[in-house]
């Protein structure tokens, strides 16, 4: 799994729209769309998205085959 796919899956699992995640991470929504679509992004962009998704309970680790996604979402009361 590529990092863009991991971010897209984590975003959807967290119930966030692209615009919401981009705003939370401080990146342009077009950058997020490009990354999720298979394009590249800089290290700082990926780390900003990772931090924003981490606050929503999503994280991932790099493996030999790509990335492994873990999502632990808080229940909404």
PyMOL commands that set and color helices and strands:
alter all, ss='L'
color gray80, all
select helices_A, chain A and resi 3-13+18-25+29-36+43-55
alter helices_A, ss='H'
color red, helices_A
select strands_A, chain A and resi 58-63+66-71
alter strands_A, ss='S'
color yellow, strands_A
deselect
rebuild
show_as cartoon
